[in-house]
Amino acid sequence: MQTRVTHFLRRVIPSLLLLASYSTFSQAVSDEYLNAQEQLLHLTDSGQYEEAIEFTRSTPASDDHMRSLFTMVRNWCYVKQRLIQPQVESECKIAHRFLRNKNDSVSTYLNGRILEVLGHYYYQRSDSNNGLAYLDSSAVMYTNARASDRAIHNLKTIGNIHYRRGNRPMAARYYLQALSIFSSEKVDSSYYFELMLELGNIHLDLEQYDKAEAYYNSIVTNIQSSENPSLVADATLNLGNLYQQKGMIELAKGYYANALESYTELSDSIQSAKVLHNLGSLVLETQPEISLMYYRQSLAIKEKLGDSLAMANTLYNIALLKFRDQDYNDAYQIAKRSLRLSRQGDLTKTHNDILILLSKVQAKRGRYQEAYDYQSRYVTLCDSMAKINEYAAVDRIKEISEIEQQQALIANYADDTALNAERLKKSKVVNYALAGASILLIIILVLLMTNFQQIQRTKNSLFRKNLEVTAAEALIKGQEEERQRLAHQLHDKVGNHITVLKNHIVASGSSDDHLLQIVKDMSTEVRNISQDLMPPVLERFGLADALEELCARYRDQMEATIDLNIDQSRMTLLNNDDQINIYRLVQEIIQISLFQYQANYLLIEMRWDDKGVWVSIEDNGTRRPRIMDDDLVLQPWKGIENRVQFLKGELRRGNHNQGNEYQVFIPKPQS
């Protein structure tokens, strides 16, 4: 039998380890683990992936932590090199199954890293759904291990994936979830304002300018340019884009000018070319000469960088300006060059714009056949794009949900039925009327037979259910009567005998303190058993006080934390049998949580409403079945289910990240 000290250590120490910070991992791992981790970190940070893989294979692992570390790093190196190795999936899943049964913070953190590797592995294999699921689970593990930086990184990665897939609401959800960690944890991370920038971009895409402006301004006003100049420049550029979309040209010019100055200082040619291009677009209609100057400056940078796709877009705008200036020969040459470059990438819209521009240019030059050819290519490409968009829309509809598919099938069925009815009206009335009458008669007969069989099945089911309820009622009442009888016998007879024995020992002046202590323990145990069988508090003071006394007793006996919340604002009077049954349900679930599932924390909530009584219980236990012949141990829920069925209630069992949850509903008795 375990002592209280042993019981305390088994309960408290794993909980403390789970709450340990990532910075305290060194207290729970060996020196060999720390040395190996440091060397592997150096190798992976420097891009020496093959050396890191060889290190994990040649270095002996002294414990489970090192084995898991080596598995994680080795497969992470495969993923970083985009090597689709089949053992990545099998090794990581084996390590995950092993680590998920461990409660220490190091194992939880390593499990998070393993799940992260699996997430990237599946994503690289174009299995986005599995990849996102593993990355999400990884973020949960990092949060449990208090590795907030890694959790934020994963949540941001998931948000980026959803954003690239065009699912802006899901992207915003994960960005906001990552931001929430900053409000609850002291995290030294550079991701905070990066997340703000991403959220601003989402709202800008959705034309929610006020929200986007608030995010961008928060970055510009709260970060010094010297701290993160690139991020500030990006926010400034996006503010320029925002004001350009709102038609606030002067404001947009100012922000573009500031962004261009910042990118020039950072020697960021790519972003500088982008700003110059945007400046050209800003004054395209009002100041075509200045617009052409900006476009040429942007083009010169892009030509140095060899960015063909970006050059195609800028060349198109230059050709458009030339066309408006009636310089058709230059417009044609520049547009032709833009067309060649646009074929090298996914610039379908720009490609279409160039084709229609070339058609207009050649028409102005009198090359009507070429103008017609360009116009035909434009129309063909537009038709292809329409088909592609149509297929993409169908795919999205298929992925929304199974319910929408069923609704579509029902709608199609209704359309087909209406069409058939219309055809029947146009057919020969007499022949179809006779056939319809025959079919109708058969349907009526089939429905009558089906209805009769259904009624018989319902009657049989109700009869069996009534028998089961009657048997359960008799069993429960018999158990309660027997418990009451035993409780009175223990209290009145055995308790009295023990009291007499104790008084006799004291009166005889015996110096055997050990014997006296045994008698006192017997008295306490008999009193506890008697209260378990039939608590006197329930009879005298009612259900709420009885549950308070029950929780207090288990707190003392099991050294467990049990929180009891009873909302008595709408509490209704219950008869004695209902109070006993609800008391027994809570008592039996507490016993299962503490003894079967090894929980050390329970939250019990009870409330009343117009329908009946609701009891909700949550614990942090993990089920560990006991191999015994006793059917009550192998099936601890059988008695609870019988009692709930007798009360015509509902029992729901489930689990969450930290343990189990149970909900019991007992309806009001029918008046």
C-alpha positions as CSV (number, residue, x, y, z in Angstrom):
1,M,0.0,0.0,0.0
2,Q,1.4,3.4,-1.0
3,T,2.2,5.9,1.7
4,R,0.9,9.5,1.4
5,V,4.4,10.8,0.6
6,T,4.7,8.4,-2.3
7,H,1.3,9.3,-3.5
8,F,2.1,13.0,-3.3
9,L,5.3,12.5,-5.3
10,R,3.6,10.5,-8.0
11,R,1.0,13.2,-8.4
12,V,2.8,16.5,-8.1
13,I,6.2,15.9,-9.7
14,P,4.9,15.2,-13.3
15,S,2.7,18.3,-13.0
16,L,5.7,20.4,-12.1
17,L,7.7,19.0,-14.9
18,L,5.0,19.9,-17.4
19,L,5.0,23.5,-16.1
20,A,8.8,23.8,-16.4
21,S,10.0,26.4,-18.8
22,Y,12.0,25.6,-22.0
23,S,15.0,27.3,-20.4
24,T,15.1,24.8,-17.6
25,F,15.4,21.7,-19.8
26,S,19.0,21.3,-18.7
27,Q,17.8,20.3,-15.2
28,A,16.0,17.2,-16.6
29,V,18.5,15.9,-19.1
30,S,21.9,14.4,-19.1
31,D,25.2,16.2,-19.9
32,E,25.6,14.0,-22.9
33,Y,22.2,15.2,-24.2
34,L,23.1,18.8,-23.8
35,N,26.5,18.3,-25.6
36,A,24.9,16.4,-28.4
37,Q,22.2,19.1,-28.8
38,E,24.8,21.9,-28.9
39,Q,26.8,20.1,-31.6
40,L,23.8,19.3,-33.7
41,L,22.5,22.8,-33.4
42,H,25.8,24.1,-34.7
43,L,25.8,21.7,-37.6
44,T,22.2,22.4,-38.7
45,D,22.6,26.2,-38.3
46,S,25.6,26.2,-40.6
47,G,23.8,24.0,-43.2
48,Q,26.0,20.9,-42.6
49,Y,23.1,18.5,-42.9
50,E,25.0,15.5,-44.0
51,E,27.5,15.9,-41.1
52,A,24.5,16.2,-38.7
53,I,22.9,13.0,-40.1
54,E,26.2,11.1,-39.7
55,F,26.6,12.4,-36.1
56,T,23.1,11.0,-35.2
57,R,24.1,7.6,-36.7
58,S,27.6,7.3,-35.3
59,T,27.0,8.7,-31.8
60,P,25.6,6.2,-29.2
61,A,22.4,7.4,-27.5
62,S,22.7,7.2,-23.7
63,D,19.0,7.6,-23.0
64,D,15.5,8.0,-24.5
65,H,15.9,11.7,-24.8
66,M,19.0,11.4,-26.9
67,R,17.4,8.8,-29.1
68,S,14.4,11.0,-29.7
69,L,16.7,14.0,-30.4
70,F,18.7,12.1,-32.9
71,T,15.5,10.9,-34.7
72,M,14.2,14.4,-34.8
73,V,17.4,16.1,-36.1
74,R,18.1,13.4,-38.7
75,N,14.7,13.6,-40.3
76,W,14.7,17.4,-40.0
77,C,17.9,17.4,-42.1
78,Y,16.2,15.3,-44.7
79,V,13.2,17.7,-44.8
80,K,15.5,20.7,-45.0
81,Q,17.3,19.2,-48.0
82,R,13.9,18.3,-49.5
83,L,14.9,14.6,-49.7
84,I,11.7,12.6,-49.7
85,Q,13.0,9.7,-47.6
86,P,10.3,7.0,-46.8
87,Q,11.8,6.4,-43.3
88,V,11.0,10.0,-42.3
89,E,7.3,9.1,-41.8
90,S,7.9,5.8,-40.1
91,E,10.7,6.9,-37.7
92,C,8.9,10.1,-36.7
93,K,5.6,8.3,-36.0
94,I,7.4,5.7,-33.9
95,A,9.1,8.4,-31.9
96,H,5.8,10.3,-31.5
97,R,4.0,7.2,-30.2
98,F,6.8,6.8,-27.6
99,L,7.0,10.4,-26.6
100,R,3.3,11.1,-26.2
101,N,3.3,8.7,-23.2
102,K,5.9,10.8,-21.4
103,N,5.0,13.6,-19.1
104,D,8.3,15.5,-18.7
105,S,8.7,18.8,-20.4
106,V,11.7,17.7,-22.5
107,S,9.7,14.8,-24.0
108,T,6.8,17.2,-24.7
109,Y,9.1,19.6,-26.5
110,L,10.8,16.8,-28.5
111,N,7.4,15.5,-29.4
112,G,6.5,19.0,-30.7
113,R,9.7,19.0,-32.9
114,I,8.8,15.5,-34.2
115,L,5.3,16.6,-35.2
116,E,6.8,19.7,-36.8
117,V,9.1,17.5,-39.0
118,L,6.1,15.4,-40.0
119,G,4.1,18.6,-40.9
120,H,6.8,19.9,-43.2
121,Y,7.4,16.4,-44.6
122,Y,3.7,16.0,-45.6
123,Y,3.6,19.6,-46.9
124,Q,6.5,18.9,-49.2
125,R,4.7,15.9,-50.5
126,S,1.7,18.1,-51.4
127,D,-0.4,16.6,-48.6
128,S,-1.4,19.9,-47.2
129,N,-4.2,18.7,-45.0
130,N,-2.0,16.3,-43.1
131,G,0.9,18.8,-43.0
132,L,-1.3,21.5,-41.4
133,A,-2.7,19.0,-38.9
134,Y,0.7,18.0,-37.7
135,L,2.0,21.6,-37.5
136,D,-1.1,22.5,-35.5
137,S,-0.5,19.6,-33.1
138,S,3.1,20.6,-32.9
139,A,2.1,24.2,-31.8
140,V,0.0,22.6,-29.0
141,M,2.9,20.6,-27.8
142,Y,5.2,23.6,-27.8
143,T,2.6,25.6,-25.8
144,N,2.4,22.7,-23.2
145,A,6.2,22.7,-23.0
146,R,6.3,26.5,-22.5
147,A,8.4,26.8,-25.7
148,S,6.5,29.9,-26.8
149,D,8.9,30.9,-29.5
150,R,8.5,27.6,-31.3
151,A,4.7,27.7,-30.9
152,I,4.6,31.2,-32.4
153,H,6.8,30.2,-35.3
154,N,4.6,27.2,-36.1
155,L,1.4,29.2,-35.9
156,K,2.9,31.8,-38.2
157,T,3.9,29.1,-40.6
158,I,0.4,27.7,-40.7
159,G,-1.0,31.1,-41.2
160,N,1.4,31.7,-44.1
161,I,0.3,28.4,-45.8
162,H,-3.3,29.3,-45.5
163,Y,-2.6,32.8,-46.9
164,R,-0.8,31.3,-49.9
165,R,-3.7,29.0,-50.5
166,G,-6.1,32.0,-50.5
167,N,-7.8,31.1,-47.2
168,R,-7.5,34.5,-45.6
169,P,-9.9,33.9,-42.6
170,M,-7.9,30.8,-41.5
171,A,-4.6,32.7,-42.0
172,A,-5.9,35.5,-39.8
173,R,-7.1,33.0,-37.2
174,Y,-3.6,31.5,-36.8
175,Y,-1.9,34.9,-36.8
176,L,-4.2,36.1,-34.1
177,Q,-3.6,32.9,-32.1
178,A,0.1,33.5,-32.3
179,L,-0.3,37.2,-31.2
180,S,-2.3,36.0,-28.1
181,I,0.7,34.2,-26.8
182,F,2.5,37.5,-26.5
183,S,-0.2,38.8,-24.1
184,S,0.0,35.7,-21.8
185,E,3.7,34.9,-22.0
186,K,6.9,37.0,-21.8
187,V,8.3,36.1,-25.2
188,D,11.4,37.7,-26.6
189,S,10.5,37.2,-30.3
190,S,10.8,39.2,-33.4
191,Y,7.6,37.7,-34.8
192,Y,5.2,40.1,-33.1
193,F,5.4,42.9,-35.7
194,E,5.8,40.4,-38.5
195,L,2.4,39.0,-37.5
196,M,1.0,42.6,-37.4
197,L,2.3,43.1,-41.0
198,E,0.7,39.9,-42.2
199,L,-2.7,40.8,-40.6
200,G,-2.4,44.2,-42.2
201,N,-1.9,42.6,-45.6
202,I,-4.9,40.4,-45.1
203,H,-7.2,43.3,-44.3
204,L,-5.7,45.3,-47.2
205,D,-6.5,42.4,-49.6
206,L,-10.1,42.4,-48.2
207,E,-10.2,46.2,-48.7
208,Q,-10.7,46.7,-44.9
209,Y,-8.6,49.8,-45.0
210,D,-9.1,51.1,-41.5
211,K,-7.9,47.8,-39.9
212,A,-5.0,47.5,-42.3
213,E,-4.0,51.1,-41.6
214,A,-4.1,50.5,-37.8
215,Y,-1.8,47.4,-38.1
216,Y,0.7,49.2,-40.4
217,N,0.8,52.4,-38.3
218,S,1.4,50.3,-35.2
219,I,4.5,48.9,-36.8
220,V,5.8,52.3,-38.0
221,T,5.1,54.1,-34.7
222,N,6.4,51.4,-32.3
223,I,9.6,50.2,-34.1
224,Q,12.6,52.3,-34.4
225,S,14.0,52.2,-37.9
226,S,17.4,51.1,-36.5
227,E,15.8,48.0,-34.8
228,N,14.1,46.4,-37.8
229,P,14.5,48.8,-40.8
230,S,13.3,46.2,-43.3
231,L,10.0,45.6,-41.5
232,V,9.4,49.3,-41.1
233,A,10.1,49.8,-44.8
234,D,7.6,47.1,-45.7
235,A,4.9,48.6,-43.5
236,T,5.6,52.0,-45.1
237,L,5.4,50.6,-48.6
238,N,2.1,48.9,-47.8
239,L,0.7,52.1,-46.4
240,G,1.5,53.7,-49.7
241,N,-0.3,50.9,-51.5
242,L,-3.3,51.4,-49.1
243,Y,-3.5,55.1,-49.7
244,Q,-3.1,54.6,-53.5
245,Q,-6.1,52.2,-53.4
246,K,-8.1,54.8,-51.4
247,G,-7.3,57.5,-54.0
248,M,-5.2,59.6,-51.6
249,I,-2.4,60.3,-54.1
250,E,-0.3,62.8,-52.1
251,L,-0.3,60.6,-49.0
252,A,0.7,57.6,-51.1
253,K,3.5,59.6,-52.7
254,G,4.9,60.5,-49.3
255,Y,4.9,56.9,-48.0
256,Y,6.4,55.6,-51.3
257,A,9.2,58.2,-51.0
258,N,10.0,57.2,-47.4
259,A,9.9,53.5,-48.4
260,L,12.2,54.1,-51.4
261,E,14.7,56.0,-49.1
262,S,14.7,53.1,-46.6
263,Y,15.2,50.4,-49.3
264,T,18.0,52.4,-50.8
265,E,19.8,52.6,-47.5
266,L,19.3,48.8,-47.1
267,S,20.6,48.2,-50.6
268,D,17.4,46.2,-51.3
269,S,17.2,46.5,-55.0
270,I,14.1,44.2,-55.4
271,Q,12.0,46.3,-53.1
272,S,13.3,49.6,-54.6
273,A,12.3,48.5,-58.0
274,K,8.8,47.6,-56.7
275,V,8.4,51.1,-55.1
276,L,9.5,52.8,-58.3
277,H,7.0,50.7,-60.3
278,N,4.3,51.7,-57.9
279,L,5.2,55.3,-58.1
280,G,4.9,55.0,-61.9
281,S,1.5,53.5,-61.6
282,L,0.5,56.3,-59.1
283,V,1.0,59.1,-61.6
284,L,0.2,57.1,-64.8
285,E,-2.9,59.0,-65.6
286,T,-1.9,62.5,-64.3
287,Q,1.8,62.8,-65.0
288,P,2.7,60.4,-67.8
289,E,6.2,61.8,-68.3
290,I,7.1,61.3,-64.6
291,S,5.4,57.9,-64.7
292,L,7.6,56.9,-67.6
293,M,10.7,58.0,-65.7
294,Y,9.8,55.9,-62.7
295,Y,9.1,52.9,-64.9
296,R,12.4,53.2,-66.6
297,Q,14.3,53.4,-63.3
298,S,12.4,50.4,-62.1
299,L,13.2,48.5,-65.3
300,A,16.9,49.3,-65.1
301,I,17.1,47.7,-61.6
302,K,15.1,44.7,-62.7
303,E,17.3,44.2,-65.7
304,K,20.4,44.1,-63.5
305,L,18.7,41.6,-61.2
306,G,17.6,39.5,-64.2
307,D,14.0,39.4,-62.9
308,S,12.2,38.5,-66.1
309,L,8.7,38.3,-64.7
310,A,8.9,41.7,-63.0
311,M,10.4,43.2,-66.1
312,A,7.4,42.0,-68.2
313,N,5.0,43.9,-66.0
314,T,7.0,47.2,-66.1
315,L,7.6,46.9,-69.9
316,Y,3.9,46.5,-70.4
317,N,3.2,49.8,-68.6
318,I,6.0,51.6,-70.6
319,A,4.4,50.2,-73.8
320,L,1.0,51.5,-72.7
321,L,2.5,55.0,-72.2
322,K,4.1,54.8,-75.6
323,F,0.8,53.8,-77.2
324,R,-1.0,56.7,-75.5
325,D,1.8,59.0,-76.8
326,Q,1.0,57.6,-80.3
327,D,4.6,56.2,-80.6
328,Y,3.3,52.9,-82.0
329,N,6.6,51.5,-83.3
330,D,8.2,51.8,-79.9
331,A,5.1,50.6,-78.2
332,Y,5.1,47.5,-80.5
333,Q,8.7,46.6,-79.8
334,I,8.4,47.1,-76.1
335,A,5.2,45.1,-75.9
336,K,6.7,42.3,-77.9
337,R,9.6,42.1,-75.5
338,S,7.1,42.1,-72.5
339,L,5.1,39.3,-74.2
340,R,8.2,37.1,-74.5
341,L,9.2,37.6,-70.8
342,S,5.6,37.0,-69.5
343,R,5.6,33.5,-71.0
344,Q,8.3,32.5,-68.6
345,G,6.0,32.5,-65.5
346,D,2.5,32.7,-64.2
347,L,1.6,36.1,-65.4
348,T,-1.7,35.3,-67.1
349,K,-3.4,38.6,-66.5
350,T,-0.4,40.6,-67.7
351,H,-0.1,38.3,-70.7
352,N,-3.7,39.0,-71.6
353,D,-3.2,42.8,-71.2
354,I,-0.2,42.6,-73.5
355,L,-2.1,40.7,-76.2
356,I,-4.9,43.2,-76.2
357,L,-2.4,46.1,-76.3
358,L,-0.5,44.5,-79.2
359,S,-3.8,44.1,-81.0
360,K,-4.6,47.8,-80.6
361,V,-1.0,48.9,-81.6
362,Q,-1.0,46.8,-84.8
363,A,-4.5,48.1,-85.7
364,K,-3.1,51.7,-85.4
365,R,-0.1,50.6,-87.5
366,G,-2.4,49.2,-90.2
367,R,-1.4,45.6,-89.6
368,Y,-4.9,44.4,-89.3
369,Q,-4.2,40.7,-89.8
370,E,-1.7,40.7,-86.9
371,A,-4.1,42.7,-84.9
372,Y,-6.8,40.1,-85.5
373,D,-4.3,37.3,-84.6
374,Y,-3.5,38.9,-81.3
375,Q,-7.2,39.5,-80.6
376,S,-7.9,35.9,-81.3
377,R,-5.1,34.7,-79.0
378,Y,-6.5,37.0,-76.3
379,V,-10.0,35.6,-76.7
380,T,-8.7,32.0,-76.6
381,L,-6.7,32.6,-73.5
382,C,-9.6,34.3,-71.8
383,D,-11.7,31.2,-72.6
384,S,-9.0,28.9,-71.2
385,M,-8.8,31.0,-68.0
386,A,-12.6,30.9,-67.6
387,K,-12.5,27.1,-67.8
388,I,-9.6,26.9,-65.3
389,N,-11.5,29.2,-62.9
390,E,-14.6,27.0,-63.4
391,Y,-12.7,23.8,-62.6
392,A,-11.1,25.5,-59.6
393,A,-14.6,26.6,-58.3
394,V,-15.9,23.1,-58.7
395,D,-12.9,21.8,-56.7
396,R,-13.5,24.3,-53.9
397,I,-17.2,23.4,-53.7
398,K,-16.3,19.7,-53.4
399,E,-14.0,20.5,-50.5
400,I,-16.3,22.8,-48.5
401,S,-18.3,20.0,-46.8
402,E,-20.1,16.8,-47.2
403,I,-23.4,18.5,-46.3
404,E,-23.2,20.9,-49.3
405,Q,-22.7,17.9,-51.6
406,Q,-25.8,16.3,-50.2
407,Q,-27.7,19.5,-50.7
408,A,-26.6,19.6,-54.3
409,L,-27.7,16.0,-54.8
410,I,-31.1,16.8,-53.3
411,A,-31.4,19.9,-55.6
412,N,-30.5,17.8,-58.6
413,Y,-33.0,15.2,-57.6
414,A,-35.7,17.8,-57.3
415,D,-34.9,19.2,-60.7
416,D,-35.0,15.7,-62.3
417,T,-38.4,15.0,-60.6
418,A,-39.8,18.3,-61.9
419,L,-38.5,17.5,-65.4
420,N,-40.0,14.0,-65.3
421,A,-43.3,15.4,-64.2
422,E,-43.3,17.8,-67.1
423,R,-42.7,15.0,-69.5
424,L,-45.5,13.0,-68.0
425,K,-47.9,15.8,-68.7
426,K,-47.0,15.9,-72.3
427,S,-47.4,12.1,-72.8
428,K,-50.5,10.1,-73.5
429,V,-52.8,10.9,-70.6
430,V,-54.8,7.6,-70.5
431,N,-51.8,5.1,-70.6
432,Y,-49.7,7.0,-68.1
433,A,-52.7,7.6,-65.8
434,L,-53.3,3.8,-65.7
435,A,-49.6,3.1,-65.1
436,G,-49.5,5.8,-62.5
437,A,-52.6,4.4,-60.7
438,S,-51.0,0.9,-60.6
439,I,-47.7,2.3,-59.3
440,L,-49.5,4.4,-56.7
441,L,-51.4,1.3,-55.5
442,I,-48.2,-0.7,-55.2
443,I,-46.5,2.2,-53.3
444,I,-49.5,2.5,-50.9
445,L,-49.4,-1.2,-50.2
446,V,-45.6,-1.1,-49.6
447,L,-45.9,1.9,-47.4
448,L,-48.7,0.2,-45.4
449,M,-46.6,-2.9,-44.9
450,T,-43.6,-0.9,-44.1
451,N,-45.5,1.2,-41.6
452,F,-47.0,-1.9,-40.0
453,Q,-43.6,-3.5,-39.6
454,Q,-42.2,-0.3,-38.2
455,I,-45.0,-0.1,-35.7
456,Q,-44.3,-3.7,-34.6
457,R,-40.6,-3.0,-34.3
458,T,-41.3,0.1,-32.2
459,K,-43.6,-1.8,-29.9
460,N,-41.1,-4.5,-29.4
461,S,-38.4,-2.0,-28.8
462,L,-40.5,-0.1,-26.2
463,F,-41.4,-3.4,-24.5
464,R,-37.7,-4.4,-24.2
465,K,-36.8,-0.9,-23.0
466,N,-39.5,-0.9,-20.4
467,L,-38.3,-4.3,-19.2
468,E,-34.7,-3.0,-19.0
469,V,-35.8,0.1,-17.1
470,T,-37.9,-1.9,-14.7
471,A,-35.0,-4.2,-14.0
472,A,-32.6,-1.3,-13.6
473,E,-35.1,0.4,-11.3
474,A,-35.5,-2.7,-9.2
475,L,-31.7,-3.2,-9.0
476,I,-31.0,0.4,-8.1
477,K,-33.7,0.5,-5.4
478,G,-32.5,-2.8,-4.0
479,Q,-28.9,-1.6,-3.9
480,E,-29.9,1.6,-2.1
481,E,-32.0,-0.3,0.5
482,E,-29.2,-2.7,1.1
483,R,-26.7,0.2,1.5
484,Q,-29.0,1.9,3.9
485,R,-29.4,-1.2,5.9
486,L,-25.6,-1.9,6.0
487,A,-24.9,1.8,6.9
488,H,-27.3,1.6,9.9
489,Q,-25.9,-1.8,11.0
490,L,-22.3,-0.5,10.8
491,H,-23.1,2.7,12.6
492,D,-25.5,1.2,15.3
493,K,-23.8,-2.2,15.9
494,V,-20.2,-2.3,14.7
495,G,-19.6,1.3,15.6
496,N,-21.0,0.9,19.1
497,H,-18.9,-2.2,19.7
498,I,-15.8,-0.4,18.6
499,T,-16.7,2.5,20.9
500,V,-17.2,0.2,23.8
501,L,-13.8,-1.5,23.0
502,K,-12.0,1.8,22.9
503,N,-13.6,2.9,26.2
504,H,-12.6,-0.4,27.7
505,I,-9.0,0.0,26.7
506,V,-8.9,3.5,28.0
507,A,-10.6,2.5,31.3
508,S,-8.3,-0.4,31.9
509,G,-5.3,1.9,31.8
510,S,-3.6,-0.1,29.1
511,S,-0.3,1.4,27.9
512,D,-0.6,-0.2,24.5
513,D,-0.9,3.0,22.4
514,H,-0.6,1.0,19.2
515,L,-3.7,-1.1,20.0
516,L,-5.6,2.1,20.9
517,Q,-4.6,3.7,17.6
518,I,-5.7,0.6,15.7
519,V,-9.1,0.8,17.4
520,K,-9.4,4.6,16.5
521,D,-8.5,3.8,12.8
522,M,-11.1,1.1,12.8
523,S,-13.7,3.6,14.1
524,T,-12.7,6.2,11.4
525,E,-12.8,3.6,8.7
526,V,-16.2,2.3,9.8
527,R,-17.5,5.8,9.9
528,N,-16.2,6.5,6.3
529,I,-17.7,3.3,5.0
530,S,-21.0,4.1,6.6
531,Q,-21.0,7.6,5.1
532,D,-20.2,6.2,1.6
533,L,-23.1,3.8,1.9
534,M,-25.6,6.4,3.1
535,P,-24.3,9.9,4.0
536,P,-26.3,11.4,6.9
537,V,-25.7,14.9,5.5
538,L,-27.8,14.0,2.4
539,E,-30.7,13.0,4.6
540,R,-30.5,16.0,6.9
541,F,-29.3,19.0,4.8
542,G,-29.8,18.0,1.1
543,L,-27.8,17.4,-2.1
544,A,-25.6,20.5,-2.2
545,D,-24.2,20.1,1.3
546,A,-23.8,16.3,0.8
547,L,-21.7,16.9,-2.3
548,E,-19.5,19.5,-0.5
549,E,-18.9,16.9,2.3
550,L,-18.1,14.2,-0.3
551,C,-15.6,16.3,-2.1
552,A,-14.0,17.4,1.2
553,R,-13.6,13.7,2.2
554,Y,-11.9,12.7,-1.1
555,R,-9.6,15.7,-0.9
556,D,-8.4,14.5,2.5
557,Q,-8.2,10.8,1.6
558,M,-6.6,11.1,-1.9
559,E,-4.8,14.4,-1.5
560,A,-6.5,15.5,-4.7
561,T,-7.7,18.9,-5.8
562,I,-11.5,18.8,-6.3
563,D,-13.3,22.1,-7.2
564,L,-17.1,22.0,-6.8
565,N,-19.3,24.8,-8.3
566,I,-23.1,24.5,-7.7
567,D,-25.3,27.2,-9.3
568,Q,-28.2,27.3,-6.9
569,S,-29.8,30.4,-8.5
570,R,-32.4,28.2,-10.3
571,M,-32.2,25.2,-8.1
572,T,-35.4,23.2,-7.8
573,L,-36.5,20.9,-5.1
574,L,-35.8,17.2,-5.7
575,N,-37.4,14.2,-4.1
576,N,-35.3,11.9,-1.9
577,D,-34.8,9.3,-4.6
578,D,-33.6,11.8,-7.2
579,Q,-31.1,13.4,-4.7
580,I,-29.7,9.9,-3.9
581,N,-29.3,9.0,-7.5
582,I,-27.5,12.3,-8.5
583,Y,-25.3,11.9,-5.4
584,R,-24.4,8.4,-6.5
585,L,-23.6,9.4,-10.0
586,V,-21.2,12.1,-8.9
587,Q,-19.7,9.8,-6.2
588,E,-19.1,6.9,-8.8
589,I,-17.6,9.2,-11.4
590,I,-15.2,10.7,-8.8
591,Q,-14.1,7.2,-7.8
592,I,-13.5,6.2,-11.5
593,S,-11.5,9.4,-12.1
594,L,-9.4,9.0,-8.9
595,F,-8.9,5.2,-8.8
596,Q,-9.3,4.0,-12.4
597,Y,-7.9,7.0,-14.4
598,Q,-5.4,8.1,-11.7
599,A,-6.5,11.8,-11.8
600,N,-5.4,14.3,-9.2
601,Y,-7.6,17.2,-10.2
602,L,-11.4,17.3,-10.8
603,L,-13.7,20.2,-11.7
604,I,-17.4,19.5,-10.9
605,E,-20.1,21.9,-12.0
606,M,-23.9,21.6,-11.4
607,R,-26.7,23.8,-12.6
608,W,-30.4,23.7,-13.1
609,D,-32.5,25.0,-16.0
610,D,-36.1,24.6,-17.2
611,K,-35.3,21.1,-18.6
612,G,-33.6,19.5,-15.6
613,V,-30.2,19.1,-13.9
614,W,-26.8,19.3,-15.7
615,V,-23.7,17.9,-14.1
616,S,-20.3,18.5,-15.8
617,I,-17.1,16.8,-14.6
618,E,-13.6,17.3,-16.0
619,D,-10.4,15.6,-14.8
620,N,-6.7,15.3,-15.8
621,G,-6.6,11.5,-15.7
622,T,-5.4,9.0,-18.2
623,R,-7.1,5.6,-18.2
624,R,-5.0,2.7,-17.1
625,P,-7.2,-0.5,-17.2
626,R,-6.6,-3.0,-14.4
627,I,-6.5,-6.6,-15.5
628,M,-8.8,-8.2,-12.9
629,D,-11.6,-10.7,-13.0
630,D,-14.0,-8.3,-11.3
631,D,-16.5,-7.1,-14.0
632,L,-17.1,-3.9,-12.1
633,V,-13.4,-3.0,-12.5
634,L,-13.3,-4.0,-16.2
635,Q,-16.5,-2.2,-16.9
636,P,-16.7,0.7,-14.3
637,W,-19.3,2.6,-16.3
638,K,-22.0,-0.1,-16.4
639,G,-23.6,0.9,-13.1
640,I,-23.5,4.6,-14.0
641,E,-25.1,3.9,-17.4
642,N,-27.9,1.8,-15.7
643,R,-28.6,4.6,-13.2
644,V,-28.7,7.3,-15.9
645,Q,-31.0,5.1,-18.0
646,F,-33.3,4.6,-15.1
647,L,-33.5,8.4,-14.6
648,K,-34.2,8.8,-18.4
649,G,-31.2,11.0,-18.7
650,E,-28.1,11.3,-20.9
651,L,-24.5,10.5,-20.3
652,R,-21.7,11.8,-22.5
653,R,-18.0,10.9,-22.2
654,G,-15.1,12.5,-24.0
655,N,-11.6,13.7,-23.6
656,H,-9.5,16.8,-24.1
657,N,-5.8,17.6,-24.2
658,Q,-5.4,17.4,-20.4
659,G,-7.7,14.5,-19.5
660,N,-11.4,13.4,-19.6
661,E,-14.7,15.1,-19.5
662,Y,-18.2,13.8,-18.6
663,Q,-21.6,15.4,-18.9
664,V,-24.8,14.0,-17.2
665,F,-28.3,15.4,-17.8
666,I,-31.2,14.4,-15.7
667,P,-34.6,15.7,-16.9
668,K,-37.3,17.0,-14.6
669,P,-39.8,14.4,-13.5
670,Q,-43.0,14.6,-15.5
671,S,-45.8,16.2,-13.4
